[in-house]
């Protein structure tokens, strides 16, 4: 089989035409990277470095199915988490639903394994030392290694082995590591540096290699998609994860020009400043207003910050900000609950590391946000993108609030694990309020409901009941106990005193 035949095979089995045009200097077309992983190379290892959203996980699924069904080999799919591994497996399941998929070769297809009638298999595995040291397939596929701990990546390198396939033919091992580069100090950065030093193959492509155009008819990305992303994600994120710029943990997370454009002249209607306790109120709650409140609780030397935005105006406006050093939990929670009650809107708080006893004191309508991992990063990037789009305005008198937005680093947003960086408390609180606005439920107040009028057809019947003669009650005295019996057969007893 040659490359042209491989391209035709993939299109015939899965209905996918892999892009074959390298657009940018030094880049590789996705199909050339795919064919190298299928046929193998001198190192039996390759690193795929691609933009976000350019089909890396999808191509790993196609590679796993094509090579497992054509060459009867075993394949493991390993991601930075079980969810990431399962993402590739979901692509596998989708490809198997294609009308020309070779289902006749499949013995069993369940969530944890695809077994072929020849005896080989495809397995998704979570990222743990125990699982990666288990099976020894012919091919190991690693997705988003930037999210994978380096010791687990190193252990996974020992998985793939040269051995006979299901039909007794000796097949060489192959490892494909794939990722977007977003963390300047994590696993991908180390693997890339090591590969470059040793001269190992690194295949790179960006969104331009997968955008559909007359010059690239096999492209699968809508040109409008990348423009929407350019507008919707933070500028620094687009530079790094879409344009393949090298990440820098010390660079600014917010576009500073966008932050400056968000600042408007506004004086507070109320404020107080005490030692380690500051309050600014730019707008008292109004009944018709819609609000979102976020709370970032003090951890050790940090501050508790409670931020409230009014969100039924454009742009959404900062209306209240409370910042205080760590206090007893009941006192901090009482302040938060009072703010939520006064502004009657949506709310969210940082539930990381607080116990159920403390959590039970917080207003039950409040969204709990555990600020770790991908959920934390997603929450922060959504807020940064909203600020850069001009969705928020900040009073010029919120000097510290604006300063913390200007000085927030990329490193602190992506939580690279360094103890030297810290996400500013006011940014965390504001992002939680934004999350509340996106995902929370509106609170509602009581509303009177007019009593419906009786159906006209029922009025005579109701009148008859109201004016029906009442049967006299029957009473019987039995010693000191009086029994009263009505016509419905219900007896009432009481003790005569």
N, C-alpha and C positions, 0 to 999 in steps of 0.2 A: 504494500500500500504506500502511495506517495502523498504529498501534501494536498494535491488537487482532489485525490480520491477521498482523503480524510474530510476535507471541506464538504464534499458531496455526501459523504456518509452521515455527518452531523446534520446536514440539512434534511436528508431523507428520514432519519430516525426521529429527530426531535423538532423538526420544522424551524431550525435556527440557522441563519446565515451569519457566520462570525465576520466582523469587520476586518478587511484585509489591507487597509491603507494607513501607513504611518505618516502623520501630518507634520508633527513638530520635529525639529532636529534632535537626533539622539533618542527618539522614541521608537517603540516597536508596535506594530499593529497587534491587536488582541489575538487574531488568528495565528500569527507567527509565534506568539508566546504560548498559545494553546498547543500548536503542533509540536513545539519543542518539548513540552511536558508530556505529550502523548508518545513521541518516538524516543525520548530520552536524550541525554547529552553526556559529555565526558565526565561531569561531576555528579550526575544523578541527583542534582539539586538545582533549584532555580528560585529566585525571589521575584514576585510580581509586585510592582509599586505603581498603584493606579489611583486616579482621582476618586473621590467619593461618588457613588452612583453610576459608575461606569461598567458595572456588571462583573466585578471580580468574583463575588460569591456565586453568581449565576454560572460563570464559566467553570468554576470548580465543580459545580453539580454536573454540568455537561461532561466535563473531563472524567469524573468518577463513573458516570453511567456508560459513557462511550468505551472507556478502557476496560471496565468490568465486564460489559456485555460482549465486546469484540475479542478481548484477550484473556478472559476468564481469570482475572486477578482479584485479590482482596484489597479493599480500600478503607481507610479510616478517615473520618472528617473531624477535625479538631478545631474548635474556636476558642476565643478568649474566655467564653463562658459556654454553658450548655445551650443557652438560648442562641448564641452565635453558631454553634455546631448545628443546632436544629434548623437555623435559617437556611443553611445549605441543604439540609435534608428536605426541607419544605420545597425548595427548588427541584430537588430530585423527584418528589412526589408529583409536582406540577408537570415536569417533563414526561413522566410516565403516563400522563393522561392524554398525550398527543395521539392522534388516530393511528400513526404508523409506529408507535413505540413497540419494541419487541416483547410484549407481555408474555408471549409463549415461552420466553426464556426465564421468567420470574417464577420462583417457587412460593415465596412469601414476601409480602411487602407490608411492614408495620412501622410504627414510629421509630423504634430503636434499631431496626435492621432491614435491609433488602437482601433477601437470599435468592440466589440464582439456581436453576435446576442443575447446572454443572457442578455446584457445590461451593462456589465462591460467594462473597458477600460485600456489602457496603455498610459501615457502622458509623453513626455520629457518636462522638465521645465528649464528655465535659472536660474542662481543663483542670485536671488534678493529677498529682503525682501517682496515685494508685492506678488510675485508668490509662494514663499514657505509658505506663510500664507493663501493660497487659498484653494485648494482641501484637503480632508481628506481621503486618500486611505487606503486600508488594509496594503499595503506594500510600503515602501519608499526605493529606491535604490540610494545610493550616490556614484558617481564615482570620483576618484582623489580628495579626500577631502583636500589634501595638497595644492591644488590650490584654495580652497574655503575660503572666509572670515569666521572667527570663529562666528561672530554674525549670519551669514546666516546659518551656520551649526547648531547652537543652535536653531534657529527658525524652521529649517527643522525637528528637533527632535519632534516637536509637530504635524507633519503632520499625521503620521500613527495612526489609531484608530481601536479598536475592535468594529465591527458592523456587521450587516447581509450582506451577499454577494448578488449577483444578484438574487439568488434563495431563499433568506430568511434565509440561514444558517449562524449563528453567527460565524465569523472567527476572530481569534486573530490578533492583529497588529504585524508587523515585520519590523525591520530596518536593512539594511545591508550597512555599510560604508566601502568603498574600496579605497586603495591608495598605491602608492609607496611613500617611505619616502625620500625626497631630501632636505627638509628645516628644520634645527634644531630648528627653533623658530616659525614655522607656525602651521596651524590647526592640521595636523596629529600628530605632536609631542605632542601637548596638549591633544588630544583625546586619544592617546596611553598611556600617563602617567596617565590619569584619569582612563582608563580602568584597567590598572595594579593595581592601588591603590584600586579600588573597586572590583577587582576580576571578572571583566566582560570578556566575551570570546573574545580572539584574535586568529585568525587562520592565520598561516604564511606558505607561500611556496615560493620557489625560482625556478630558471630555471631548477634545477635538478629534480624537481617533474613533469616537463612537457616535458622533453627531451625523445624522443622515443628511446627505447632500448629493448633488450630481457627481461630485468627485469621489464620494464614499457611499455608494448605494446600499451597502450592507450595514450601514450605521443603524443603531436601534434607538438612539436618543433624539427626541423632538428638540429642534433648536430653541423653541420657546421655553423648554424646561430649564435650560441652563440660564436663561435670562431671568426666569422667575427666581431661581436660586440666588442669582447675583443680587437681586433686590431683597430677598427674604432672609438670608443668613448674614451674620456679622461680617464686616469687610475683612477682618483678619482671618476668619474661618474660611472665607472664599479664597483668599490668597494662598493659604496653606493647603486646604483639603481639595480644592478644585483646580487651582493653578499650579499645584505642586511646589509651592514655595517652601523653603526650609523653615520649620517652626522655631520660634524663639520664645522661651518662657518669660523673658523680661519685657517683651513688647506689650503695648497697651491692648487690652481686651476691647475697649470701646473706641470707635472712631472719634477722635477728640473734636473735630469740627462738628460732628453730629451732636455731641454733648453740649457744645457751646450754643448751637442753634436751639437746643431744648430749654435754655435758661431764659426766663421772662422776668420782667420787673414786677414784684409783688411784695407788699408788706404784710406781716402777720397781724391777725386781729387779736391774738393772745400769745404770750410767751412768758416763760419763766426759766431762770437759770440759777441752779443751786450747785453746790459741789457734787460732781458726778451725776447730775440729773438735769437734763435739758428738755424743754418742750416748746414746740412751735405749732401754732394753729393758724392756718391761712384761710380756712373756711369752716364755720360751724355747720353741723349737719342740717340739711334741709329735707323735708319729707319726700320731695319728688326726686331727690338725688339718688344716684346709684354709686356704691362705694366698694372698694376692695382693700382689705387690710392684711398685712403680713407681719409675722413676728419671728425674729431671729434671737434665740435665747442666749444669755451670757454663758460662756464656757470658760472657767478659770478667770483669766484676766480680761476677757472680752466684755462687751456691753450688750445689754438687752436693747434691741431697737424695734420699735413698732411703727410701721409706715402705713399710711392710708392714702389712697388715690381716689379721686372722683372720676368715674369711668364712663359716665353718660354724656360727657362733653368731648370735643375733639380739639386739641389732643387731650388725653387724660391728664389730670392735674394733681400734683402733690398737695394735699390739704391739711395733713397732720403728721407730725414727726415727733416721736418720744424716744429719747436715748438716756439710758441710766445704767450705772454699774450694777454688778450682780447684787441682787437682793434676795431675801427668802422667797422660795417658789410661790407661796400663796400670794405674796404682794405683787410679784411680777405678773402672775396669771390674772389676778383681780384687775390690774390695769388693762391688760389685753382684753379680757371679757367686757369690761366697761366700754372700751373703745368700740368693740364689735357691736355692742348693744346700742350705743349712741348713734353710730353711723349706719346701722342696719343694712349690712351688705354681705358680700362674700368674704371669706377669710381663710388663711392657711398659716401654718406654723411649722418650724423646724422640729420634727419629732425625733431627731437623731439623739440617741443616748438618754432619753428621758423615760423613766419607768411608767408602767401603767397607772400607778397611783397618782403621779403628777399629771399624766395625760388625761385622766378621768376628771380633773378639775377644770379643764379647758372647755369652752363652749362647744357643745356636741355638734354644732353645724360646721365647725372648722375642719378644713382638709388637713390631714396629717401628711407631711412630706419628710421622708427620710433622705437626707441630703448626702447620698453616697452614690458612686458609680455613674452609670449612664444616665439615670434619671436626673441626677444633680446637674450633670453637664447639659442635658437637654433643657432643663428649666432655665439655666443661666443663659445659654445661647439664644433661647427664645426671647428672653427679656432684653438681651443686648441688641438683637435684631430689631425688636420693637422700638427701642430708644433710637437706633440709627435710622429707622424709617420715619421718625418724627411723631411717634404715637404717644409720647409723654412730654409734658412741660414741667420744669422745676423752677420754683421761685429763686430769684437771685439772692434772697436772704437765707436760703438753705446752703450756706457756704460749705460746711463740712460734707453735706450730702453730695454736692456737685464735685467737690475735691476727691471724694472716695471713688466716684465714677470715673473721673479722669485718670486716677492712678491705679485702677484695677489692672492687674497683669494677666496675660494669657495663662501663665503658670497657675495662678490661683483659681482661674475658672475651670481648668481641666483637672485640678486637684492632683498634681503629679506626685504627691506623697512627700514632698519636701517640707520639713519643719520650718524652713526659713521663709515660706510664703504663706500668706493668710488672706482669705477672701474678706474684703471689707464688710463690716457688719451691716452698714446701711445699704450696700448693694445686695447682700443676701436677703435682707428684709424686703427690699423693693421687688426683688425677683420672686419672692414668695407671694407678695401681693399680686404680681402679674399672673402667677400660676393660679391663684384663687380666681382671678377674673376670667381665666381661660377655662377652668375646669370645675369651679365651684357651682353651687346651686343658689339661686336667689332666695333670700328669706322673704317671708310674707307676714303681713299683719292681719289682725282679725277684720272681718268684713260682715256687716249686717246683711241678712238676706230677708227680703219681704215675704211675709206669710202668704202662701198662695190662696186664692179664693177657691171655695169648694165648687166642685162640678155642679152645674145647674141641675143635672139629672138627679143628683143625690140630695138636693135640698129638701124635697118633701119627706124623704125617708129620714133624714136627720131631724127634721121638725117633729115627725111622729115620735122619734125616740126621746127628744127633749121633753115632749109634753105627754108621754105615755103615763098612765096612772101607775103609781108605785104600789106593789103589794105590801101589806103590812108585815112587819117582821114578827116571827113567832119566837116567843121567849118561854123558857121553862126554867124554873128554879129548883135545883136539886141540892138541898141543904144550903151550903154557903157558896155553891158554884152556880153562876148564871150562864145558860147556853142560849145563844142567839143563832137562828138558822134562817138564811135567805133562800129564795127560790132556786138559786144555782147550786144548792146542795152544800155550800160551804158553811161550816159551823165555826163560830167564834166563842171562846170560853174566857171568862175572867172570874177572879175570886171576889165575891161580894164581901166587902169589909164593913 
